[in-house]
Amino acid sequence: MRNVKRILILLIVALIVGAASFTRATLNAAVVKVPDPTKVVMIVDRDSNDIAFMDIASKKIVGRTFLGNNVNPHMVMMSPDGRYVVTGGTRANKAYIIDAKTLELVKVIPVDIAPEHLAFSPDSRWYYQGNPEGDSISVIDMLSLTKIKSIPGLVEPLNTVFLPDGSKAYVGNYGAHWVGVIDVRRHELLKKIQVADVPGVAKLDPDKYLGEIKGINIPQITNDGRYLYATDTDLGVVAKIDPREDKVDKIIRVGKEPWRPYMSHDGKYLITPNNGDQTISIVDLRTDKVAATLEAGENMTGVNFAAGKAFVISSTSGFVYVYDMNSLRPAGRMKIGTNIQLETATTDTKDEKLYLADSTENAVVIIDAKTQQFEKIMNVGLYPWGTHIMDSKDNYCH
Amino acid sequence: MVRCRLAAAVAMLLFTASFAAAQNSTVSGRVANAQGGVIANAEATLRALPPPGTPVMPNMPNMPAAMERTATAGADGAFTFTNVAAGDYVLYVDASGFERSSQTITVGNQAQNLMVTLTPLIVPGAEEGAAAAAGVADTQLLLDRIRQLEARITDLESEAVLSEPETRVKRIEVYVDQNNNVHDQPVEGAKQQVTYQRERVYRRQTINEKIEEALAAAEDQAVKIGVDATTVTQGAGRTQGDPEHPSKKAYALASADLFFAAKLAQYTSFFADVVALSGAPPDREIPSLTLLNGYTARLVNQNELNLREAWLRTEFFGQRLGITAGRLDLTNYFDRNAFANDETTQFISDALVNNQMLGLAVNGTGVVADYDPKNAFNFKVGFQQSNPDATSLSDSIYSLAEIGYTATPFSLPEGHYRLWYRNNNGDVDSKHGVGVSLDQKLSPFVGVFGRYGQQQIPGDWDRYWSTGVSFAKAMVFNPLDTWGIGYARMRLASGEREHLTEGYYNFLLTDRLRLSFTLQHVLDRQSDKFGYLLPGIRLQAAF
């Protein structure tokens, strides 16, 4: 009887081991260039028309996916499940889908005119590609890898943000003063939320208000997902939006021509770089009031947070301005180079290092947030326009 | 106990076997191109979809590698997955030179046989031959080419673009050896040199982008010209004092500044300000200790153009240190209070624009050095000629030094605090002066300011202080309007006194046009006592 029992147990173990080995043997046999997508920095090279993948540990380019001449990719992002890397080819009017492990280009999908910024639903199912010059968002199903719909009715949609539950998405319209609310189940525009009133004196200044509109870049969501904050560049305000009722809760006046809000990782503050007066406004999210307005640089394109500091990128001056987020005071200025143009940066998941695209030097600048020292990794591709790290809290584009 | 375990093991085995027999199935398929041609060696991947309720953002280390199975199609394009458990799957099929095919399938008890059609992957500019290598027939290559051309026409129709390759010149570092051979990497005996080289990129630009770039480049090279024209109309009514003092008078002063700015070299720029004033300010008739119209300080000769400033500025040490040299007004660079330092948009009384103990009213040749490491502290030092009639600079040196600090005290928004010292070796009563200045925001909308200064005169000190409050972005008619109330007091060692109060409201009508209403009251006690109330209107155009 005891022998029978042993035989049975051995049989079960053999079955389990056999099944496991069978599964292992039939795993994807393609060449895996990036075994762990969290360990690479993705670099979107606008003018060499490729996505480069830099290993974070070795700082070497481990792979590169060429998209085609004159594609001019704008923003790169990895799907939350780590399976795909996607980008919009601004001058090709197409979306490009790359296998995140093999780095092979697996699908090219025609979208609308001038695709730039994009977003994924939290479950990785929907890829929303914004087309600012087509005034639409292309909806791509990441299961079938097909474009299933185009959402019309937007006005220069620049950035999209999904709620954490994936039920709705909020679109910043740079060509208007309202935020679009998208029903993600039907992929339809549900509502328009006007962020603030245009001042009465606007009619005295037709050159400014009728010549060119600089509206809403992005509605940025709080860490708890409870509220969204959207800047309006022309109106110089930040609007706090309650997504439960889709209404504006509060309007906070900040500096001149705020570009967009950037949330600190601890959720206490947001920063708006104000290119109109070369300042930053630090908004306390507990009180929804401006806690400090500090001097900054020209043509600011991004803000990253790391090591208790905020790093503000001044694109054309070649400087990164640093601020202590505890004292809310300036903490120095880093000169990255002379006659260079800086673009945007991502922060690693440990909040220790920044990876800043230095377009005119074809380089990525790695900044140690604690010591404020940096090194340049050259020849990452032509005109690196942005960087992306999976699960980073500072993944953004211009 | 042993029997129980045995029974459990047998039950598990039977359950597993029966489950496999009942639920597992086969998924097979055949891969072909649009024309039906077989595609060999395609890679098919079957990925199980997570059951409902699975967390939507699984952590990366647990990604579904174990939930995938892959099979390679044979020469006939066929592939098979056996022993597939019932459930929902995504079937991907990849082949070199083709787009990935992706479809969701539901596996039940029945075997499934699928037909998978792949579409060629067109990558303009990529190396040719991928499709040919995959064994695609010539006809299909031709069809693919037609499709590619159709796609290009669509692109061109959708937007007018300049598709020719763009070139740009870049500064590069190379290594040059003794034979003038250039190397990209360091080699023995070669020296590192900087040179410039053209780079070609494949970037499409819209015509608008191209025009904007050209205009921006032209503007960068040009001399920038700015104009600031202001008209200040004030009335004056005597409130106290001898009837000999004028009363119920109207005054007007028009000022026009022409600014010229140009970039000369790396971090080096030129600036000039030519000013002309015309009119009669109240300061000609009302003998107050301080100027009631701050513009009067600029009035040198009526209806004449005067070169007010002309200087060069250059920056060193990572642009932390700036040096400005030329004809300038040194007091412009010191005590720059955020709420009370600009007669064009804030208070118009000079007592609320400048610290009266700075003690300089004429522009002259000078130098200013400002060191700003952008870490909350900053330092300034400078000197200028204080007497335009002096025969040598050394006989008329007016010098200033200042330490500034940006703070956020008591959880308040930012404030700026300054301490300055001045010295004048010219033929003046006061050789030394010292002062402090602060501007502190109490909230995002309300800020307070304060100044104190004293200057030494033989045997005593003249003293001055001012304070006030400024409002912006709240309690205003239009969002960008500002208003403020200020008070300044002078007490000279000679016994003369002055109390000055002012309120202003500044309408920002457009970015280039402002309209302000001012109301001042000044009370002086000199040889006699007099007081005036001065309402005023200031219209400023700046562009």
Interface residues (C-beta under 8 A of the other chain):
Chain A: M1 R2 V4 K5 L8 I9 L11 I12 L15 T23 T26 L27 N28 A29 A30 D36 P37 T38 R46 D47 S48 N49 F66 L67 G68 N69 N70 V71 N72 P80 D81 G82 R83 R91 A92 N93 I97 D99 E104 L105 V106 K107 V108 P110 I113 A114 P122 D123 S124 E133 L143 S144 L145 T146 G166 P199 G200 V201 L204 D205 K208 L235 G236 I252 R253 K289 V290 A291 A292 T293 L294 E295 F319 Y321 V322 S327 L328 R329 P330 A331 G332 R333 K335 T338 N339 T360 L382 Y383 M390 D391
Chain B: V2 R5 L6 A9 V10 M12 L13 T16 E43 T45 V56 M57 P58 M60 P61 M63 A65 A66 E68 R69 T70 A71 T72 V90 D94 E99 R100 S102 Q103 T104 L121 I122 V123 P124 G125 A126 A151 T154 D155 S158 E159 V161 S163 E166 K170 R171 E199 V201 Y202 R203 R204 Q205 Q266 G318 Q319 R320 P373 K374 N375 A376 T406 A407 T408 P413 E414 K441 S443 P444 K473 A474 N478 P479 L480 F507 L508 L509 T510 D511 L513
